[in-house]
């Protein structure tokens, strides 16, 4: 899949820039898979409220701050 490969390339670039500028980088959201209920019923691409909540739970780590 070209889109997957391109996304992985972008993530590698972001990871390198983050390390260079000492900024936290976490690409767990790329590996996380949405459930059907986690996707919007409007366009089936963007997260629903449930999906947004799940992403927030995944990405927010208060120990980082």
PDBQT receptor file of N, H, CA, C and O in Angstrom, charges set to zero:
ATOM      1  N   UNK A   1       0.834  -1.183   0.000  1.00  0.00    +0.000 N 
ATOM      2  CA  UNK A   1       0.000   0.000   0.000  1.00  0.00    +0.000 C 
ATOM      3  C   UNK A   1       0.882   1.250   0.000  1.00  0.00    +0.000 C 
ATOM      4  O   UNK A   1       1.666   1.471   0.923  1.00  0.00    +0.000 OA
ATOM      5  N   UNK A   2       0.745   2.039  -1.018  1.00  0.00    +0.000 N 
ATOM      6  H   UNK A   2       0.109   1.860  -1.768  1.00  0.00    +0.000 HD
ATOM      7  CA  UNK A   2       1.555   3.245  -1.138  1.00  0.00    +0.000 C 
ATOM      8  C   UNK A   2       1.253   4.253  -0.027  1.00  0.00    +0.000 C 
ATOM      9  O   UNK A   2       2.163   4.903   0.487  1.00  0.00    +0.000 OA
ATOM     10  N   UNK A   3      -0.015   4.380   0.341  1.00  0.00    +0.000 N 
ATOM     11  H   UNK A   3      -0.754   3.852  -0.076  1.00  0.00    +0.000 HD
ATOM     12  CA  UNK A   3      -0.376   5.348   1.386  1.00  0.00    +0.000 C 
ATOM     13  C   UNK A   3       0.278   4.976   2.709  1.00  0.00    +0.000 C 
ATOM     14  O   UNK A   3       0.783   5.847   3.418  1.00  0.00    +0.000 OA
ATOM     15  N   UNK A   4       0.272   3.701   3.044  1.00  0.00    +0.000 N 
ATOM     16  H   UNK A   4      -0.139   2.994   2.469  1.00  0.00    +0.000 HD
ATOM     17  CA  UNK A   4       0.922   3.246   4.282  1.00  0.00    +0.000 C 
ATOM     18  C   UNK A   4       2.414   3.539   4.259  1.00  0.00    +0.000 C 
ATOM     19  O   UNK A   4       2.974   4.046   5.231  1.00  0.00    +0.000 OA
ATOM     20  N   UNK A   5       3.041   3.219   3.153  1.00  0.00    +0.000 N 
ATOM     21  H   UNK A   5       2.585   2.807   2.364  1.00  0.00    +0.000 HD
ATOM     22  CA  UNK A   5       4.489   3.453   3.027  1.00  0.00    +0.000 C 
ATOM     23  C   UNK A   5       4.805   4.942   3.143  1.00  0.00    +0.000 C 
ATOM     24  O   UNK A   5       5.774   5.327   3.797  1.00  0.00    +0.000 OA
ATOM     25  N   UNK A   6       3.992   5.768   2.511  1.00  0.00    +0.000 N 
ATOM     26  H   UNK A   6       3.205   5.456   1.980  1.00  0.00    +0.000 HD
ATOM     27  CA  UNK A   6       4.213   7.216   2.570  1.00  0.00    +0.000 C 
ATOM     28  C   UNK A   6       4.040   7.733   4.004  1.00  0.00    +0.000 C 
ATOM     29  O   UNK A   6       4.817   8.566   4.469  1.00  0.00    +0.000 OA
ATOM     30  N   UNK A   7       3.026   7.237   4.686  1.00  0.00    +0.000 N 
ATOM     31  H   UNK A   7       2.394   6.560   4.308  1.00  0.00    +0.000 HD
ATOM     32  CA  UNK A   7       2.780   7.642   6.067  1.00  0.00    +0.000 C 
ATOM     33  C   UNK A   7       3.946   7.236   6.968  1.00  0.00    +0.000 C 
ATOM     34  O   UNK A   7       4.361   8.006   7.833  1.00  0.00    +0.000 OA
ATOM     35  N   UNK A   8       4.469   6.036   6.766  1.00  0.00    +0.000 N 
ATOM     36  H   UNK A   8       4.132   5.410   6.063  1.00  0.00    +0.000 HD
ATOM     37  CA  UNK A   8       5.620   5.588   7.549  1.00  0.00    +0.000 C 
ATOM     38  C   UNK A   8       6.837   6.479   7.286  1.00  0.00    +0.000 C 
ATOM     39  O   UNK A   8       7.591   6.789   8.208  1.00  0.00    +0.000 OA
ATOM     40  N   UNK A   9       7.024   6.885   6.039  1.00  0.00    +0.000 N 
ATOM     41  H   UNK A   9       6.411   6.633   5.291  1.00  0.00    +0.000 HD
ATOM     42  CA  UNK A   9       8.122   7.802   5.704  1.00  0.00    +0.000 C 
ATOM     43  C   UNK A   9       7.953   9.136   6.421  1.00  0.00    +0.000 C 
ATOM     44  O   UNK A   9       8.908   9.666   6.989  1.00  0.00    +0.000 OA
ATOM     45  N   UNK A  10       6.737   9.677   6.394  1.00  0.00    +0.000 N 
ATOM     46  H   UNK A  10       5.961   9.246   5.932  1.00  0.00    +0.000 HD
ATOM     47  CA  UNK A  10       6.479  10.938   7.106  1.00  0.00    +0.000 C 
ATOM     48  C   UNK A  10       6.750  10.783   8.602  1.00  0.00    +0.000 C 
ATOM     49  O   UNK A  10       7.355  11.658   9.224  1.00  0.00    +0.000 OA
ATOM     50  N   UNK A  11       6.305   9.677   9.169  1.00  0.00    +0.000 N 
ATOM     51  H   UNK A  11       5.814   8.967   8.665  1.00  0.00    +0.000 HD
ATOM     52  CA  UNK A  11       6.527   9.453  10.604  1.00  0.00    +0.000 C 
ATOM     53  C   UNK A  11       8.009   9.386  10.935  1.00  0.00    +0.000 C 
ATOM     54  O   UNK A  11       8.439   9.893  11.970  1.00  0.00    +0.000 OA
ATOM     55  N   UNK A  12       8.786   8.767  10.067  1.00  0.00    +0.000 N 
ATOM     56  H   UNK A  12       8.437   8.354   9.226  1.00  0.00    +0.000 HD
ATOM     57  CA  UNK A  12      10.236   8.708  10.293  1.00  0.00    +0.000 C 
ATOM     58  C   UNK A  12      10.843  10.108  10.269  1.00  0.00    +0.000 C 
ATOM     59  O   UNK A  12      11.707  10.429  11.084  1.00  0.00    +0.000 OA
ATOM     60  N   UNK A  13      10.385  10.940   9.330  1.00  0.00    +0.000 N 
ATOM     61  H   UNK A  13       9.683  10.679   8.668  1.00  0.00    +0.000 HD
ATOM     62  CA  UNK A  13      10.854  12.322   9.273  1.00  0.00    +0.000 C 
ATOM     63  C   UNK A  13      10.469  13.100  10.520  1.00  0.00    +0.000 C 
ATOM     64  O   UNK A  13      11.280  13.847  11.067  1.00  0.00    +0.000 OA
ATOM     65  N   UNK A  14       9.232  12.925  10.969  1.00  0.00    +0.000 N 
ATOM     66  H   UNK A  14       8.573  12.318  10.525  1.00  0.00    +0.000 HD
ATOM     67  CA  UNK A  14       8.785  13.597  12.192  1.00  0.00    +0.000 C 
ATOM     68  C   UNK A  14       9.559  13.110  13.415  1.00  0.00    +0.000 C 
ATOM     69  O   UNK A  14       9.901  13.895  14.299  1.00  0.00    +0.000 OA
ATOM     70  N   UNK A  15       9.829  11.809  13.452  1.00  0.00    +0.000 N 
ATOM     71  H   UNK A  15       9.551  11.171  12.733  1.00  0.00    +0.000 HD
ATOM     72  CA  UNK A  15      10.594  11.247  14.570  1.00  0.00    +0.000 C 
ATOM     73  C   UNK A  15      12.000  11.859  14.611  1.00  0.00    +0.000 C 
ATOM     74  O   UNK A  15      12.495  12.211  15.681  1.00  0.00    +0.000 OA
ATOM     75  N   UNK A  16      12.630  11.983  13.455  1.00  0.00    +0.000 N 
ATOM     76  H   UNK A  16      12.227  11.697  12.586  1.00  0.00    +0.000 HD
ATOM     77  CA  UNK A  16      13.978  12.561  13.384  1.00  0.00    +0.000 C 
ATOM     78  C   UNK A  16      13.973  14.033  13.791  1.00  0.00    +0.000 C 
ATOM     79  O   UNK A  16      14.841  14.470  14.547  1.00  0.00    +0.000 OA
ATOM     80  N   UNK A  17      13.001  14.799  13.296  1.00  0.00    +0.000 N 
ATOM     81  H   UNK A  17      12.296  14.445  12.682  1.00  0.00    +0.000 HD
ATOM     82  CA  UNK A  17      12.920  16.216  13.677  1.00  0.00    +0.000 C 
ATOM     83  C   UNK A  17      12.633  16.383  15.168  1.00  0.00    +0.000 C 
ATOM     84  O   UNK A  17      13.197  17.255  15.827  1.00  0.00    +0.000 OA
ATOM     85  N   UNK A  18      11.763  15.549  15.678  1.00  0.00    +0.000 N 
ATOM     86  H   UNK A  18      11.304  14.840  15.142  1.00  0.00    +0.000 HD
ATOM     87  CA  UNK A  18      11.445  15.612  17.106  1.00  0.00    +0.000 C 
ATOM     88  C   UNK A  18      12.685  15.351  17.953  1.00  0.00    +0.000 C 
ATOM     89  O   UNK A  18      12.921  16.041  18.944  1.00  0.00    +0.000 OA
ATOM     90  N   UNK A  19      13.472  14.361  17.565  1.00  0.00    +0.000 N 
ATOM     91  H   UNK A  19      13.280  13.800  16.759  1.00  0.00    +0.000 HD
ATOM     92  CA  UNK A  19      14.703  14.051  18.302  1.00  0.00    +0.000 C 
ATOM     93  C   UNK A  19      15.692  15.213  18.198  1.00  0.00    +0.000 C 
ATOM     94  O   UNK A  19      16.360  15.562  19.172  1.00  0.00    +0.000 OA
ATOM     95  N   UNK A  20      15.777  15.802  17.016  1.00  0.00    +0.000 N 
ATOM     96  H   UNK A  20      15.235  15.518  16.225  1.00  0.00    +0.000 HD
ATOM     97  CA  UNK A  20      16.711  16.909  16.803  1.00  0.00    +0.000 C 
ATOM     98  C   UNK A  20      16.383  18.108  17.693  1.00  0.00    +0.000 C 
ATOM     99  O   UNK A  20      17.281  18.769  18.215  1.00  0.00    +0.000 OA
ATOM    100  N   UNK A  21      15.090  18.381  17.860  1.00  0.00    +0.000 N 
ATOM    101  H   UNK A  21      14.360  17.844  17.436  1.00  0.00    +0.000 HD
ATOM    102  CA  UNK A  21      14.671  19.540  18.646  1.00  0.00    +0.000 C 
ATOM    103  C   UNK A  21      14.207  19.169  20.053  1.00  0.00    +0.000 C 
ATOM    104  O   UNK A  21      13.624  19.991  20.759  1.00  0.00    +0.000 OA
ATOM    105  N   UNK A  22      14.471  17.929  20.451  1.00  0.00    +0.000 N 
ATOM    106  H   UNK A  22      14.945  17.261  19.877  1.00  0.00    +0.000 HD
ATOM    107  CA  UNK A  22      14.126  17.441  21.782  1.00  0.00    +0.000 C 
ATOM    108  C   UNK A  22      12.643  17.625  22.104  1.00  0.00    +0.000 C 
ATOM    109  O   UNK A  22      12.274  18.116  23.171  1.00  0.00    +0.000 OA
ATOM    110  N   UNK A  23      11.800  17.215  21.144  1.00  0.00    +0.000 N 
ATOM    111  H   UNK A  23      12.099  16.816  20.277  1.00  0.00    +0.000 HD
ATOM    112  CA  UNK A  23      10.351  17.294  21.285  1.00  0.00    +0.000 C 
ATOM    113  C   UNK A  23       9.813  15.865  21.328  1.00  0.00    +0.000 C 
ATOM    114  O   UNK A  23      10.274  14.998  20.585  1.00  0.00    +0.000 OA
ATOM    115  N   UNK A  24       8.846  15.629  22.192  1.00  0.00    +0.000 N 
ATOM    116  H   UNK A  24       8.472  16.333  22.796  1.00  0.00    +0.000 HD
ATOM    117  CA  UNK A  24       8.255  14.296  22.306  1.00  0.00    +0.000 C 
ATOM    118  C   UNK A  24       7.559  13.909  21.005  1.00  0.00    +0.000 C 
ATOM    119  O   UNK A  24       6.819  14.709  20.433  1.00  0.00    +0.000 OA
ATOM    120  N   UNK A  25       7.788  12.709  20.546  1.00  0.00    +0.000 N 
ATOM    121  H   UNK A  25       8.389  12.058  21.010  1.00  0.00    +0.000 HD
ATOM    122  CA  UNK A  25       7.100  12.166  19.368  1.00  0.00    +0.000 C 
ATOM    123  C   UNK A  25       6.501  10.824  19.727  1.00  0.00    +0.000 C 
ATOM    124  O   UNK A  25       7.180   9.967  20.293  1.00  0.00    +0.000 OA
ATOM    125  N   UNK A  26       5.244  10.639  19.404  1.00  0.00    +0.000 N 
ATOM    126  H   UNK A  26       4.693  11.335  18.944  1.00  0.00    +0.000 HD
ATOM    127  CA  UNK A  26       4.555   9.389  19.715  1.00  0.00    +0.000 C 
ATOM    128  C   UNK A  26       3.660   9.035  18.531  1.00  0.00    +0.000 C 
ATOM    129  O   UNK A  26       2.675   9.728  18.277  1.00  0.00    +0.000 OA
ATOM    130  N   UNK A  27       3.981   7.986  17.816  1.00  0.00    +0.000 N 
ATOM    131  H   UNK A  27       4.781   7.423  18.022  1.00  0.00    +0.000 HD
ATOM    132  CA  UNK A  27       3.154   7.615  16.666  1.00  0.00    +0.000 C 
ATOM    133  C   UNK A  27       2.229   6.444  16.958  1.00  0.00    +0.000 C 
ATOM    134  O   UNK A  27       1.864   5.699  16.048  1.00  0.00    +0.000 OA
ATOM    135  N   UNK A  28       1.846   6.277  18.220  1.00  0.00    +0.000 N 
ATOM    136  H   UNK A  28       2.142   6.883  18.959  1.00  0.00    +0.000 HD
ATOM    137  CA  UNK A  28       0.907   5.205  18.560  1.00  0.00    +0.000 C 
ATOM    138  C   UNK A  28      -0.423   5.363  17.840  1.00  0.00    +0.000 C 
ATOM    139  O   UNK A  28      -1.097   4.373  17.554  1.00  0.00    +0.000 OA
ATOM    140  N   UNK A  29      -0.807   6.602  17.546  1.00  0.00    +0.000 N 
ATOM    141  H   UNK A  29      -0.260   7.406  17.778  1.00  0.00    +0.000 HD
ATOM    142  CA  UNK A  29      -2.086   6.812  16.863  1.00  0.00    +0.000 C 
ATOM    143  C   UNK A  29      -2.082   6.209  15.464  1.00  0.00    +0.000 C 
ATOM    144  O   UNK A  29      -3.133   5.812  14.961  1.00  0.00    +0.000 OA
ATOM    145  N   UNK A  30      -0.922   6.135  14.831  1.00  0.00    +0.000 N 
ATOM    146  H   UNK A  30      -0.068   6.457  15.240  1.00  0.00    +0.000 HD
ATOM    147  CA  UNK A  30      -0.865   5.538  13.497  1.00  0.00    +0.000 C 
ATOM    148  C   UNK A  30      -1.137   4.032  13.568  1.00  0.00    +0.000 C 
ATOM    149  O   UNK A  30      -1.794   3.470  12.692  1.00  0.00    +0.000 OA
ATOM    150  N   UNK A  31      -0.635   3.402  14.596  1.00  0.00    +0.000 N 
ATOM    151  H   UNK A  31      -0.101   3.859  15.307  1.00  0.00    +0.000 HD
ATOM    152  CA  UNK A  31      -0.811   1.951  14.725  1.00  0.00    +0.000 C 
ATOM    153  C   UNK A  31      -2.183   1.570  15.267  1.00  0.00    +0.000 C 
ATOM    154  O   UNK A  31      -2.621   0.434  15.088  1.00  0.00    +0.000 OA
ATOM    155  N   UNK A  32      -2.867   2.505  15.928  1.00  0.00    +0.000 N 
ATOM    156  H   UNK A  32      -2.511   3.428  16.074  1.00  0.00    +0.000 HD
ATOM    157  CA  UNK A  32      -4.172   2.231  16.517  1.00  0.00    +0.000 C 
ATOM    158  C   UNK A  32      -5.219   2.074  15.422  1.00  0.00    +0.000 C 
ATOM    159  O   UNK A  32      -5.223   2.832  14.452  1.00  0.00    +0.000 OA
ATOM    160  N   UNK A  33      -6.092   1.110  15.570  1.00  0.00    +0.000 N 
ATOM    161  H   UNK A  33      -6.089   0.494  16.358  1.00  0.00    +0.000 HD
ATOM    162  CA  UNK A  33      -7.130   0.858  14.572  1.00  0.00    +0.000 C 
ATOM    163  C   UNK A  33      -8.494   1.282  15.123  1.00  0.00    +0.000 C 
ATOM    164  O   UNK A  33      -8.880   0.912  16.232  1.00  0.00    +0.000 OA
ATOM    165  N   UNK A  34      -9.201   2.058  14.327  1.00  0.00    +0.000 N 
ATOM    166  H   UNK A  34      -8.888   2.359  13.426  1.00  0.00    +0.000 HD
ATOM    167  CA  UNK A  34     -10.552   2.469  14.695  1.00  0.00    +0.000 C 
ATOM    168  C   UNK A  34     -11.505   1.294  14.591  1.00  0.00    +0.000 C 
ATOM    169  O   UNK A  34     -11.365   0.432  13.723  1.00  0.00    +0.000 OA
ATOM    170  N   UNK A  35     -12.480   1.276  15.496  1.00  0.00    +0.000 N 
ATOM    171  H   UNK A  35     -12.594   1.976  16.201  1.00  0.00    +0.000 HD
ATOM    172  CA  UNK A  35     -13.594   0.347  15.333  1.00  0.00    +0.000 C 
ATOM    173  C   UNK A  35     -14.640   1.068  14.490  1.00  0.00    +0.000 C 
ATOM    174  O   UNK A  35     -14.531   2.275  14.273  1.00  0.00    +0.000 OA
ATOM    175  N   UNK A  36     -15.628   0.362  14.024  1.00  0.00    +0.000 N 
ATOM    176  H   UNK A  36     -15.716  -0.618  14.201  1.00  0.00    +0.000 HD
ATOM    177  CA  UNK A  36     -16.670   0.990  13.212  1.00  0.00    +0.000 C 
ATOM    178  C   UNK A  36     -17.364   2.100  13.991  1.00  0.00    +0.000 C 
ATOM    179  O   UNK A  36     -17.685   3.147  13.429  1.00  0.00    +0.000 OA
ATOM    180  N   UNK A  37     -17.596   1.878  15.277  1.00  0.00    +0.000 N 
ATOM    181  H   UNK A  37     -17.335   1.027  15.734  1.00  0.00    +0.000 HD
ATOM    182  CA  UNK A  37     -18.265   2.901  16.093  1.00  0.00    +0.000 C 
ATOM    183  C   UNK A  37     -17.354   4.098  16.371  1.00  0.00    +0.000 C 
ATOM    184  O   UNK A  37     -17.826   5.147  16.810  1.00  0.00    +0.000 OA
ATOM    185  N   UNK A  38     -16.069   3.948  16.119  1.00  0.00    +0.000 N 
ATOM    186  H   UNK A  38     -15.685   3.096  15.762  1.00  0.00    +0.000 HD
ATOM    187  CA  UNK A  38     -15.129   5.039  16.323  1.00  0.00    +0.000 C 
ATOM    188  C   UNK A  38     -15.029   5.972  15.134  1.00  0.00    +0.000 C 
ATOM    189  O   UNK A  38     -14.335   6.987  15.194  1.00  0.00    +0.000 OA
ATOM    190  N   UNK A  39     -15.721   5.634  14.047  1.00  0.00    +0.000 N 
ATOM    191  H   UNK A  39     -16.285   4.810  13.998  1.00  0.00    +0.000 HD
ATOM    192  CA  UNK A  39     -15.698   6.467  12.841  1.00  0.00    +0.000 C 
ATOM    193  C   UNK A  39     -17.003   7.241  12.693  1.00  0.00    +0.000 C 
ATOM    194  O   UNK A  39     -18.069   6.778  13.097  1.00  0.00    +0.000 OA
ATOM    195  N   UNK A  40     -16.897   8.415  12.113  1.00  0.00    +0.000 N 
ATOM    196  H   UNK A  40     -16.031   8.792  11.784  1.00  0.00    +0.000 HD
ATOM    197  CA  UNK A  40     -18.052   9.265  11.871  1.00  0.00    +0.000 C 
ATOM    198  C   UNK A  40     -19.014   8.591  10.906  1.00  0.00    +0.000 C 
ATOM    199  O   UNK A  40     -18.592   7.968   9.932  1.00  0.00    +0.000 OA
ATOM    200  N   UNK A  41     -20.297   8.717  11.175  1.00  0.00    +0.000 N 
ATOM    201  H   UNK A  41     -20.641   9.223  11.966  1.00  0.00    +0.000 HD
ATOM    202  CA  UNK A  41     -21.296   8.182  10.241  1.00  0.00    +0.000 C 
ATOM    203  C   UNK A  41     -21.521   9.143   9.078  1.00  0.00    +0.000 C 
ATOM    204  O   UNK A  41     -22.207   8.801   8.115  1.00  0.00    +0.000 OA
ATOM    205  N   UNK A  42     -20.948  10.344   9.161  1.00  0.00    +0.000 N 
ATOM    206  H   UNK A  42     -20.391  10.623   9.943  1.00  0.00    +0.000 HD
ATOM    207  CA  UNK A  42     -21.111  11.340   8.104  1.00  0.00    +0.000 C 
ATOM    208  C   UNK A  42     -20.210  11.013   6.917  1.00  0.00    +0.000 C 
ATOM    209  O   UNK A  42     -20.674  10.995   5.777  1.00  0.00    +0.000 OA
ATOM    210  N   UNK A  43     -18.920  10.752   7.173  1.00  0.00    +0.000 N 
ATOM    211  H   UNK A  43     -18.543  10.766   8.099  1.00  0.00    +0.000 HD
ATOM    212  CA  UNK A  43     -18.005  10.508   6.059  1.00  0.00    +0.000 C 
ATOM    213  C   UNK A  43     -17.194   9.215   6.204  1.00  0.00    +0.000 C 
ATOM    214  O   UNK A  43     -16.431   8.867   5.303  1.00  0.00    +0.000 OA
ATOM    215  N   UNK A  44     -17.346   8.513   7.305  1.00  0.00    +0.000 N 
ATOM    216  H   UNK A  44     -17.965   8.796   8.037  1.00  0.00    +0.000 HD
ATOM    217  CA  UNK A  44     -16.663   7.231   7.545  1.00  0.00    +0.000 C 
ATOM    218  C   UNK A  44     -15.139   7.343   7.471  1.00  0.00    +0.000 C 
ATOM    219  O   UNK A  44     -14.458   6.346   7.230  1.00  0.00    +0.000 OA
ATOM    220  N   UNK A  45     -14.601   8.541   7.674  1.00  0.00    +0.000 N 
ATOM    221  H   UNK A  45     -15.153   9.351   7.869  1.00  0.00    +0.000 HD
ATOM    222  CA  UNK A  45     -13.160   8.754   7.652  1.00  0.00    +0.000 C 
ATOM    223  C   UNK A  45     -12.705   9.395   8.960  1.00  0.00    +0.000 C 
ATOM    224  O   UNK A  45     -11.729   8.955   9.567  1.00  0.00    +0.000 OA
ATOM    225  N   UNK A  46     -13.406  10.418   9.383  1.00  0.00    +0.000 N 
ATOM    226  H   UNK A  46     -14.199  10.775   8.890  1.00  0.00    +0.000 HD
ATOM    227  CA  UNK A  46     -13.029  11.141  10.593  1.00  0.00    +0.000 C 
ATOM    228  C   UNK A  46     -13.589  10.442  11.824  1.00  0.00    +0.000 C 
ATOM    229  O   UNK A  46     -14.582   9.720  11.731  1.00  0.00    +0.000 OA
ATOM    230  N   UNK A  47     -12.957  10.651  12.981  1.00  0.00    +0.000 N 
ATOM    231  H   UNK A  47     -12.150  11.237  13.056  1.00  0.00    +0.000 HD
ATOM    232  CA  UNK A  47     -13.436   9.977  14.189  1.00  0.00    +0.000 C 
ATOM    233  C   UNK A  47     -14.780  10.535  14.667  1.00  0.00    +0.000 C 
ATOM    234  O   UNK A  47     -15.065  11.724  14.531  1.00  0.00    +0.000 OA
ATOM    235  N   UNK A  48     -15.578   9.655  15.219  1.00  0.00    +0.000 N 
ATOM    236  H   UNK A  48     -15.347   8.688  15.329  1.00  0.00    +0.000 HD
ATOM    237  CA  UNK A  48     -16.812  10.053  15.892  1.00  0.00    +0.000 C 
ATOM    238  C   UNK A  48     -16.430  10.580  17.277  1.00  0.00    +0.000 C 
ATOM    239  O   UNK A  48     -15.249  10.621  17.621  1.00  0.00    +0.000 OA
ATOM    240  N   UNK A  49     -17.415  10.978  18.061  1.00  0.00    +0.000 N 
ATOM    241  H   UNK A  49     -18.375  10.944  17.781  1.00  0.00    +0.000 HD
ATOM    242  CA  UNK A  49     -17.110  11.400  19.441  1.00  0.00    +0.000 C 
ATOM    243  C   UNK A  49     -16.422  10.268  20.206  1.00  0.00    +0.000 C 
ATOM    244  O   UNK A  49     -15.458  10.484  20.940  1.00  0.00    +0.000 OA
ATOM    245  N   UNK A  50     -16.937   9.076  20.014  1.00  0.00    +0.000 N 
ATOM    246  H   UNK A  50     -17.720   8.900  19.417  1.00  0.00    +0.000 HD
ATOM    247  CA  UNK A  50     -16.333   7.915  20.683  1.00  0.00    +0.000 C 
ATOM    248  C   UNK A  50     -14.891   7.721  20.210  1.00  0.00    +0.000 C 
ATOM    249  O   UNK A  50     -14.005   7.441  21.017  1.00  0.00    +0.000 OA
ATOM    250  N   UNK A  51     -14.659   7.868  18.919  1.00  0.00    +0.000 N 
ATOM    251  H   UNK A  51     -15.379   8.095  18.264  1.00  0.00    +0.000 HD
ATOM    252  CA  UNK A  51     -13.314   7.737  18.369  1.00  0.00    +0.000 C 
ATOM    253  C   UNK A  51     -12.387   8.836  18.858  1.00  0.00    +0.000 C 
ATOM    254  O   UNK A  51     -11.218   8.582  19.149  1.00  0.00    +0.000 OA
ATOM    255  N   UNK A  52     -12.910  10.073  18.951  1.00  0.00    +0.000 N 
ATOM    256  H   UNK A  52     -13.859  10.279  18.715  1.00  0.00    +0.000 HD
ATOM    257  CA  UNK A  52     -12.108  11.180  19.470  1.00  0.00    +0.000 C 
ATOM    258  C   UNK A  52     -11.716  10.936  20.922  1.00  0.00    +0.000 C 
ATOM    259  O   UNK A  52     -10.587  11.212  21.328  1.00  0.00    +0.000 OA
ATOM    260  N   UNK A  53     -12.651  10.422  21.686  1.00  0.00    +0.000 N 
ATOM    261  H   UNK A  53     -13.567  10.197  21.356  1.00  0.00    +0.000 HD
ATOM    262  CA  UNK A  53     -12.360  10.116  23.091  1.00  0.00    +0.000 C 
ATOM    263  C   UNK A  53     -11.273   9.041  23.193  1.00  0.00    +0.000 C 
ATOM    264  O   UNK A  53     -10.347   9.152  23.996  1.00  0.00    +0.000 OA
ATOM    265  N   UNK A  54     -11.404   8.006  22.371  1.00  0.00    +0.000 N 
ATOM    266  H   UNK A  54     -12.157   7.916  21.719  1.00  0.00    +0.000 HD
ATOM    267  CA  UNK A  54     -10.408   6.925  22.396  1.00  0.00    +0.000 C 
ATOM    268  C   UNK A  54      -9.022   7.447  22.003  1.00  0.00    +0.000 C 
ATOM    269  O   UNK A  54      -8.025   7.053  22.609  1.00  0.00    +0.000 OA
ATOM    270  N   UNK A  55      -8.946   8.327  20.998  1.00  0.00    +0.000 N 
ATOM    271  H   UNK A  55      -9.756   8.647  20.506  1.00  0.00    +0.000 HD
ATOM    272  CA  UNK A  55      -7.663   8.909  20.600  1.00  0.00    +0.000 C 
ATOM    273  C   UNK A  55      -7.079   9.778  21.701  1.00  0.00    +0.000 C 
ATOM    274  O   UNK A  55      -5.873   9.757  21.943  1.00  0.00    +0.000 OA
ATOM    275  N   UNK A  56      -7.936  10.541  22.369  1.00  0.00    +0.000 N 
ATOM    276  H   UNK A  56      -8.916  10.558  22.172  1.00  0.00    +0.000 HD
ATOM    277  CA  UNK A  56      -7.463  11.383  23.471  1.00  0.00    +0.000 C 
ATOM    278  C   UNK A  56      -6.892  10.514  24.591  1.00  0.00    +0.000 C 
ATOM    279  O   UNK A  56      -5.853  10.839  25.166  1.00  0.00    +0.000 OA
ATOM    280  N   UNK A  57      -7.563   9.426  24.895  1.00  0.00    +0.000 N 
ATOM    281  H   UNK A  57      -8.407   9.161  24.428  1.00  0.00    +0.000 HD
ATOM    282  CA  UNK A  57      -7.081   8.506  25.932  1.00  0.00    +0.000 C 
ATOM    283  C   UNK A  57      -5.717   7.921  25.543  1.00  0.00    +0.000 C 
ATOM    284  O   UNK A  57      -4.838   7.745  26.388  1.00  0.00    +0.000 OA
ATOM    285  N   UNK A  58      -5.562   7.628  24.258  1.00  0.00    +0.000 N 
ATOM    286  H   UNK A  58      -6.275   7.771  23.572  1.00  0.00    +0.000 HD
ATOM    287  CA  UNK A  58      -4.323   7.030  23.764  1.00  0.00    +0.000 C 
ATOM    288  C   UNK A  58      -3.162   8.018  23.773  1.00  0.00    +0.000 C 
ATOM    289  O   UNK A  58      -2.035   7.659  24.116  1.00  0.00    +0.000 OA
ATOM    290  N   UNK A  59      -3.438   9.251  23.399  1.00  0.00    +0.000 N 
ATOM    291  H   UNK A  59      -4.354   9.542  23.120  1.00  0.00    +0.000 HD
ATOM    292  CA  UNK A  59      -2.351  10.210  23.194  1.00  0.00    +0.000 C 
ATOM    293  C   UNK A  59      -2.012  11.062  24.398  1.00  0.00    +0.000 C 
ATOM    294  O   UNK A  59      -0.879  11.531  24.508  1.00  0.00    +0.000 OA
ATOM    295  N   UNK A  60      -2.959  11.282  25.311  1.00  0.00    +0.000 N 
ATOM    296  H   UNK A  60      -3.879  10.901  25.222  1.00  0.00    +0.000 HD
ATOM    297  CA  UNK A  60      -2.676  12.155  26.446  1.00  0.00    +0.000 C 
ATOM    298  C   UNK A  60      -2.033  11.354  27.569  1.00  0.00    +0.000 C 
ATOM    299  O   UNK A  60      -2.604  10.382  28.065  1.00  0.00    +0.000 OA
ATOM    300  N   UNK A  61      -0.854  11.772  27.955  1.00  0.00    +0.000 N 
ATOM    301  H   UNK A  61      -0.390  12.561  27.552  1.00  0.00    +0.000 HD
ATOM    302  CA  UNK A  61      -0.138  11.126  29.039  1.00  0.00    +0.000 C 
ATOM    303  C   UNK A  61       0.295  12.222  30.018  1.00  0.00    +0.000 C 
ATOM    304  O   UNK A  61       1.291  12.906  29.783  1.00  0.00    +0.000 OA
ATOM    305  N   UNK A  62      -0.452  12.389  31.117  1.00  0.00    +0.000 N 
ATOM    306  H   UNK A  62      -1.261  11.833  31.309  1.00  0.00    +0.000 HD
ATOM    307  CA  UNK A  62      -0.117  13.481  32.048  1.00  0.00    +0.000 C 
ATOM    308  C   UNK A  62       1.282  13.361  32.656  1.00  0.00    +0.000 C 
ATOM    309  O   UNK A  62       1.814  14.352  33.156  1.00  0.00    +0.000 OA
ATOM    310  N   UNK A  63       1.881  12.185  32.626  1.00  0.00    +0.000 N 
ATOM    311  H   UNK A  63       1.448  11.380  32.221  1.00  0.00    +0.000 HD
ATOM    312  CA  UNK A  63       3.220  12.022  33.179  1.00  0.00    +0.000 C 
ATOM    313  C   UNK A  63       4.260  12.758  32.347  1.00  0.00    +0.000 C 
ATOM    314  O   UNK A  63       5.354  13.048  32.830  1.00  0.00    +0.000 OA
ATOM    315  N   UNK A  64       3.920  13.060  31.092  1.00  0.00    +0.000 N 
ATOM    316  H   UNK A  64       3.031  12.824  30.700  1.00  0.00    +0.000 HD
ATOM    317  CA  UNK A  64       4.839  13.778  30.215  1.00  0.00    +0.000 C 
ATOM    318  C   UNK A  64       5.004  15.245  30.602  1.00  0.00    +0.000 C 
ATOM    319  O   UNK A  64       6.004  15.880  30.266  1.00  0.00    +0.000 OA
ATOM    320  N   UNK A  65       4.019  15.768  31.307  1.00  0.00    +0.000 N 
ATOM    321  H   UNK A  65       3.207  15.252  31.580  1.00  0.00    +0.000 HD
ATOM    322  CA  UNK A  65       3.999  17.211  31.572  1.00  0.00    +0.000 C 
ATOM    323  C   UNK A  65       4.497  17.532  32.944  1.00  0.00    +0.000 C 
ATOM    324  O   UNK A  65       4.545  18.701  33.325  1.00  0.00    +0.000 OA
TER     325      UNK A  65
